[in-house]
Amino acid sequence: LKGYLTPILEEDQITKLINAIKKVVAVVFFCNNKTDNSIYYKNLKYSKRGIFDELKETDIYDTKQKLFSGNQHLLGHYFRHLFQTVKYIDQQKWWVLSQKEKYEYIKTLRAQMSNYEQALFFINSLTQLGRKWEFENPDGKELISTYNLIKNLPQHFIPDMEPQFYYPNIDYDWKENYQPKKITAMKKNSTIKMGNDEFILYIRKNNPTCNIDNKTLGKKIWEWISSNDFNAKETFPDMQCLWGDNTPNTNPEILPKTATQFEFRRNLLPALYDFLDTF
């Protein structure tokens, strides 16, 4: 279009005309799609404030009015601040915040977000810049699913997009029977039985320079498990280790002869092994 207009119009006239055409196209698209019968009418896609209201308040030749330029300059700092806050809470060590405490803090943060803000947050998480929340997190974290960050989104709130297809593990408010079903499915294998022999062996293999004796390690491991799972229990206090008494590595500074066995929540394992890596 610019090539056709160059011989007959000045540069500033062409610019104003192209900007005006962009706005006309936007108005036509808006009017053709906004109907009372649309399932999206008065939802996220449309509101009572139409595009005509925007045009009435601005000069149609104002080159600063850009309908197709995006809003990163307005929203970028909001998403960055939110990400850094959640990341900071999530990265706290077990002795500072338990997993339950982390969830409660981030839950309070989520409560400040309206449905529209959660919808924008969801869409942002699918973009190249937002995928670090879950889909391309450098640490393998699933921050949105772990902390149910979009659980308050109503069903069919976002046109042509269903968040549950992208984040199926979130306990959405609109799924009335979702949580009970989830508990029933997990009930059979919700706990696991493991012992200090396995945990101490992991520490010795991954950190050969650790000079903490087995008794102290075992005590610290149980303190961590019991503080993060109030229902955890010691099942066998001195169970014989599978490697037996005759292994040359069996001594108080390397591997134990016997080890206490525990029963605790299975979903604690990732955080537990993060804790073991601190020795």
N, C-alpha and C positions, 0 to 999 in steps of 0.2 A: 504493500500500500504506500509506503514511504517513497518508493521508487517512482510510482505513478504521479505522486503529488509534488515531487521536487521541482519539476519544470514550471509549475504554475503558482506555488505558494512559497512563502518565506519559511525558514527553519522553525521559528517560534510558532508560526501558524500551524505547521504540520504537527508539532508536539502537542499543542492544545487540542487539535482535532482528534488525534489518536487517543488522548486521555479521555475525551468526551465519548468516543466510540466504546472504549472499555466500560465506561459506566453505563451506557445504554445497554450493552450486552448483559451486564450484571443485572440490571433492572428487568429485562425481558426474561432472563432465566428465573429470577425470583418470582415474578408474577405468574409465569407458566406453571410453576411447581407448587405454589402456595394455594392449597384448596382445603376446604373444611373437611372433605372426605379423606384426606391423606392421613395415614396412621402417624405421620410425623408432625402433623400440624400442632403448633404450640408446644412442641417438644424441643429437644436440643437444637434441631436444625433451624427451626423458625421460632420467632418470638413476636410479641405484640408490636415491638419496635421494628418496623420494616426498613428496607434499604432506602425508600423514599424519604423517610425521616432524616437519614444521613445526608441525602442529596440536598434537602431543603436548607440544611444548616451550613453547607459549604458551597463555595464557588465552583461550579462545574468545570471551570478552566483552571482550578488550582492544581498545579503540577505536584504539590506535596501530598495530595489525596491519592493514595495508591491502594486499590482494592485487592491487588494480587501480590502484594509484597511480603506477606507473612507477618508474624507478630513475635519473632524471636527477641527483638529488642525490648519488648514489653514483658515477656513471660520467662525469658531465659534465666534471669536471676532467681525467680521464684522456684523453678525446678532444681537449680543448682543448690540453693539453700536447703530445700527439702531433702535432696539426696545426701548432702553432707551431714545433716542432722541425723537421719536414719542410720547412715553408715557409722557415725561416731558412736551411737548407742549400741549398735550391733557388734562393734569391735571391742567393747569393754570386756575385760577379763572376768572369769567366773567369780573371783573373789570380790569384784566390784559390783557387778550386777548379775543375778541369775537370769536364766532365759525367761522365766515368768515376769521378772521385773522389767526386762527389756521390752517384752510384749506390751506391758501395761503403759510404759512411757510412750511407746510409738502409737499405741491405741489412743492415748490422749492427744497426740499430734494429729492423728487421722480425724479425730472428732472435730477439729477446727476446719476441716475441708467440707465445702458444700457438695451437693451432687454434681453440679456443673464443674467444680474444680477437680473432683475425682474423675470425671469423664475426660477432661483435658489431660489430666495426669496419665490416665490409661492410654490415650492416643499418643502422648509424648513418649511413653515407654516402648512403643513400637517403632519409633524413629531411630535413625542412626545414632543420634546423640543420647537417646533415652534407653537404649537397649542394655546399657550397663546395669540397669536395675535388676535384670534377671536373665535375659536371653544371651547376653554377652558379658556377663560379670567376670572380671579378671580373676576373682577368687572362687568362682563357682557358686556364689551365693544366689539365693532366690528370695530377694528381699520383699518383693510384692506379695508372693504367696505365703512366705513365712509369717509376715505380720498382717496379712489380710488387708492390704492398703486400699483396696477398692471394693470392699465387701458391702458398702452402703449403696452402690449403684443399683437403681431399680432395673427390673427386667425390661428389655427393649428401649432403654433410655437413649441409646446412641443409634442413629439411623444406619441400617445396613451393617451393623457390627454387634457381635455378641461377645462380651468380655470373657464369658465362661469357656469359650473355645480356645482362647489364648492362655487363660489362667484357670484351669479346671480344678485346682486344689484349694481355691478360696471358698470360705464358708459364706456365700452371699446371703444377705438378709432375706431376699425374696424366695430362697429355697427353704420352705417351711420344714421339710422333713430331712433336709440334707445332713445336719449334724448327727441326729440319732442313728441314721443309716451308717454314717461314717464310723461311729463308735462301735456299732454292732459288727461291722466288717473287721475292725482292728482288734476286737476284744480277745480273740483266740491267741494272737501272737503279739500282744502289746508289750509284754515284758520279755527280758532275755536273762539267761544265767551265764555269768562269766566270772573269772577269778583274778586275783592279784598276780597269779603266775603268768597269765597272758599279758597283763598290762606291764608288769615289770620286764618281761622278755621284750616287749615292744620298745620300752625305754632303753634297755641295754643295747638293742640292735641299732636304734636310730640315733642314740647319743652315747657312744662308748665312753665319753669323758665324764659322764655323770658319776659323782662320787658319794651320792646319798645312799645310805644302807637300805636294805630291803624292808626292814621293819618300819622305818620312817616313810619310805615310799608308800607302803601299804596303808599306813595310817592316813597320809595325805589323800590318797586315791579314795578311800572310804569317806573321808570328810567331804570331798567334792561331790561324790555320788549322793550322799545323804542330804546335802544342802540343796541339791537340784531336783531331788525326787524324795518327797516326804514319806512315800510308801516303800522306798527301797529297804531291803533287808539282807542280813548276812545269813546265808543258808548253811554253809559249812565253815567253821572257824579254822580248821587246820587240815585241809584236804591234801593228800599226797600228790605231788606234782608228777606229771607224766614222764619226765626225764629221770626220775628215780634218785636214789641217794648216792650212786656211784659216779655220777657225772663229775668230771674234774672242775667244771665251772660252778658247782653247787657250793656256795659260801655266802655269808651275809652281805658281801659287797657286789656279788654278781647275780646269781640266781638262787631263789629259795628252795628248800626241800619240801616244805608244805606252804600252802597259801589259802587265804580266806576266799570263799566263793560268795558272790552277790547275786541278787535278783533285782532288776531295776527296769525302768522304761527303756524300750528299744530305741526310741527316737532321740535319746541322749547321746548315742554313740558318736556322732560327728563332733559334738562339743566336747565330749570326754577325751577323744583322741587329740583334739586341739589343746586340751589341758595337759595331756601327757607329753606333748611336744615342748612344753615350757621347761621341762627338767633338763 
